Amino acid sequence: MILSTLQWILLMTFIDGLLGLVGVFSFFVSKKYLNKIILILVAFAAGALLGGAFFHLIPESIEKLSLAITLILTIAGFCTFFLVEKLLHWHYCRNEGHCHDHEHPYVYLLLIGSSIHNFIDGLLIAGSFIISIPLGVVTSVLIIVHEIPHEIGNFGVLVHGGMKRGKAVLADFLIQLTAILGGLAGYFFLNLNKYVAILLPLAAGGFLYLVFFDLIPEVLEEKNKIKLIINIIAIILGLLLLLSAKYLAG
């Protein structure tokens, strides 16, 4: 059976979406053990998000736009996430009076940023398949490979931010499926591909805010020196994995 271009796009974006179920494996370990490694996953996510911003999103945007416009849009994304987090924090504290009883606002920032990122991935997959099937397959595999560290770290951040494991898995899976929406949009509305360059730095700015103002401060609060060193190594590992993914992509 020979698949059509649209079928290839749907297949690859769906496989990409399945990465959102990585958190299912957490159900095979005890809650006590998960609590021990959760901060390591948060540190890993910080490194992966940094790597995604500096090694992928920002460079790709500079190639399509210019350095000045990329910087402006990155700052705009950074400021937007700052305002969204403050509004979420204000909403919960004002209406409930117990901010700590809810998921931390950075959980929602991560979901927003990841949905933009995954939508872009879907657009890129669609654009590649429209050019040729072989190029689409190669592009899809590279995107899926570089998404793996993101999804592992994302699950850790969601749980650390207050989500139950089941809710975190469902949220991560649904957000990951936005790649399918991006794939469909890229196939049926070819002109949308020119807006990818604008979305890239906005997502990068959001990720940078999340890393520097939410995730890294959480990681550095660790009082145990050995655990702190392990967390720092996890950040570096996340960075290196995204850097290696960049070179793998050529």
C-alpha positions in Angstrom: 0.0 0.0 0.0 1.4 3.4 -1.1 0.6 6.2 1.3 -0.4 9.6 0.0 1.4 12.8 1.1 -1.4 13.6 3.6 -1.3 10.1 5.0 2.4 10.3 5.5 2.0 13.7 7.3 -0.7 12.3 9.6 1.3 9.1 10.3 4.5 11.0 11.3 2.8 13.7 13.3 0.8 11.0 15.2 4.0 9.1 16.0 5.4 12.4 17.2 2.3 12.9 19.3 2.8 9.5 21.0 5.9 10.8 22.6 3.6 12.7 24.9 2.8 9.3 26.6 6.4 9.0 27.9 5.1 9.7 31.4 3.1 6.4 31.4 6.4 4.7 32.4 6.3 6.5 35.7 3.4 4.3 36.7 5.8 1.4 36.8 7.9 3.0 39.6 6.9 3.9 43.1 5.8 7.4 44.0 8.7 7.5 46.5 11.2 6.8 43.8 9.6 9.3 41.4 9.8 12.0 44.0 13.6 11.2 44.3 14.3 11.7 40.6 11.7 14.4 39.8 14.0 17.3 40.4 16.6 15.7 38.1 14.0 15.6 35.4 13.2 19.2 36.0 16.9 20.0 35.6 17.1 17.9 32.5 14.0 19.8 31.1 15.8 23.1 31.8 18.8 22.0 29.8 16.6 20.6 27.0 14.6 23.8 26.7 17.7 25.9 26.7 19.2 23.8 24.0 16.0 23.9 22.0 15.9 27.7 22.2 19.6 28.4 21.5 20.5 25.6 19.1 17.3 25.2 17.2 14.6 27.9 17.4 16.7 31.1 17.5 19.2 30.0 14.8 16.4 28.9 12.5 14.6 32.2 13.0 17.8 34.2 12.3 18.2 32.3 9.0 14.6 33.2 7.9 14.3 36.7 9.3 17.2 38.8 10.7 19.1 39.0 14.0 17.4 42.2 15.0 13.8 41.0 14.4 14.6 37.6 16.0 15.8 39.4 19.1 12.8 41.6 19.3 10.4 38.7 18.9 12.3 36.6 21.4 12.0 39.4 24.0 8.3 39.7 23.1 7.9 36.0 23.8 9.8 36.4 27.1 7.7 39.3 28.2 4.4 37.6 27.2 5.2 34.6 29.3 6.1 36.8 32.2 2.8 38.6 32.0 0.8 35.3 31.6 2.5 33.8 34.7 1.8 36.9 36.8 -1.9 36.9 35.6 -2.2 33.2 36.5 -0.6 33.7 39.9 -2.8 36.7 40.6 -6.0 34.8 39.5 -5.4 31.8 41.7 -4.3 33.8 44.8 -7.1 36.3 44.4 -9.9 33.7 43.9 -8.8 30.9 46.1 -6.4 32.5 48.6 -4.2 29.3 48.6 -1.8 29.5 45.8 0.1 26.4 46.8 -3.1 24.3 46.5 -3.0 24.6 42.7 -0.5 23.6 39.9 2.2 26.2 39.7 1.7 28.7 36.9 4.9 27.6 35.1 3.0 24.3 34.3 0.7 26.2 32.1 3.5 28.2 30.6 5.2 25.0 29.6 2.1 23.7 28.0 1.6 26.9 26.0 5.2 27.0 24.9 5.2 23.3 24.0 2.0 23.6 22.0 3.5 26.3 19.9 6.7 24.3 19.4 4.8 21.1 18.4 2.6 23.1 16.0 5.7 24.4 14.4 7.1 20.8 14.2 3.9 19.8 12.4 4.3 22.6 9.9 7.9 21.6 9.2 6.9 18.0 8.7 4.1 18.9 6.3 6.4 21.3 4.4 9.0 18.6 4.0 6.6 16.0 2.7 5.1 18.4 0.2 8.6 18.8 -1.3 9.3 15.0 -1.3 8.4 11.8 0.6 12.0 10.9 1.4 12.8 14.4 2.7 9.6 14.3 4.8 10.6 10.9 6.4 14.1 12.1 7.3 12.8 15.4 8.7 10.2 13.6 10.7 12.7 11.2 12.2 15.0 14.0 13.2 12.2 16.0 14.8 11.0 12.9 16.7 14.5 12.2 18.0 15.1 15.7 19.3 11.6 15.7 20.9 12.4 12.7 23.1 14.5 14.6 25.7 11.9 17.4 25.7 9.1 15.1 26.6 11.0 13.3 29.3 11.8 16.6 30.9 8.4 18.1 30.4 6.7 15.3 32.3 9.0 15.9 35.2 8.2 19.6 35.2 4.4 19.0 35.1 4.5 16.6 38.1 6.9 18.8 40.0 4.6 21.7 39.3 1.7 20.0 41.1 0.0 17.8 38.5 -1.0 14.2 39.3 0.8 11.7 37.2 -2.3 10.7 35.2 -3.2 14.3 34.5 0.4 15.1 33.5 0.4 12.3 31.0 -2.9 13.3 29.5 -1.9 17.0 29.3 1.4 16.2 27.8 -0.2 13.9 25.2 -2.8 16.3 24.2 -0.3 19.1 23.8 2.0 16.9 21.8 -0.9 16.2 19.4 -0.9 19.8 18.3 1.8 18.6 15.9 -1.1 16.9 14.0 -2.9 20.3 13.8 0.4 21.9 12.5 0.7 19.1 9.9 -2.8 19.6 8.7 -2.5 23.4 8.6 0.8 23.0 6.7 -0.8 20.7 4.1 -4.0 22.6 3.5 -2.8 26.2 4.0 0.6 26.3 2.4 1.0 30.0 3.1 1.1 29.3 6.8 4.7 28.0 6.5 6.0 31.5 6.0 4.8 32.4 9.6 7.0 29.7 11.1 9.9 32.1 11.4 7.7 34.4 13.5 6.6 31.7 15.9 10.1 30.3 16.4 11.5 33.2 18.5 8.2 33.7 20.3 8.4 30.1 21.5 12.2 30.5 22.3 11.5 33.6 24.4 8.8 31.7 26.4 11.1 28.8 27.0 13.9 31.1 28.2 11.6 32.8 30.7 10.5 29.4 31.9 14.1 28.2 32.3 15.6 31.2 34.0 12.7 32.3 36.2 11.1 29.0 37.1 13.0 25.8 36.5 16.6 26.8 37.3 15.7 28.6 40.6 13.8 25.4 41.6 16.9 23.3 40.8 19.3 25.5 42.6 17.3 25.4 45.8 18.7 21.9 46.5 20.7 22.0 49.7 22.4 18.7 49.3 25.7 19.4 47.5 25.8 16.0 45.8 22.2 16.2 44.6 22.9 19.8 43.4 25.9 18.6 41.3 23.7 15.8 39.8 21.0 18.4 38.9 23.7 20.6 37.2 24.9 17.5 35.3 21.3 16.9 34.2 21.1 20.5 32.9 24.3 20.0 30.9 23.1 16.6 29.6 19.8 18.2 28.4 21.9 20.9 26.6 24.2 18.4 25.0 21.4 16.1 23.7 19.8 19.0 21.9 23.2 20.1 20.6 23.8 16.6 19.3 20.3 16.6 17.7 21.3 19.8 15.8 24.4 18.2 14.4 22.4 15.0 13.6 20.0 17.2 11.6 23.0 18.5 9.6 
